Amino acid sequence: MPVAHPEEFRRRAVELARTSGQPLARIAKDLGINDGTLRNWLTGIAQVQCGCN
């Protein structure tokens, strides 16, 4: 069953992915999430920031 992560956790995970220089798979593993989940969060936030849907 999927786990709902708080919005703040998602924001911090995305920020870490953007600034750390580490591979997404490594960051996701360290955070205890699937790398596909982190990739989806990155895509979702990018779409919100550009106004894309």
Buried (B, 14 or more C-beta within 10 A) or exposed (E): EEEEBEEEEBEEBBEBBEEEEEEBEEBBBEBEBEBEBBBEBBEEBEEEEEEEE
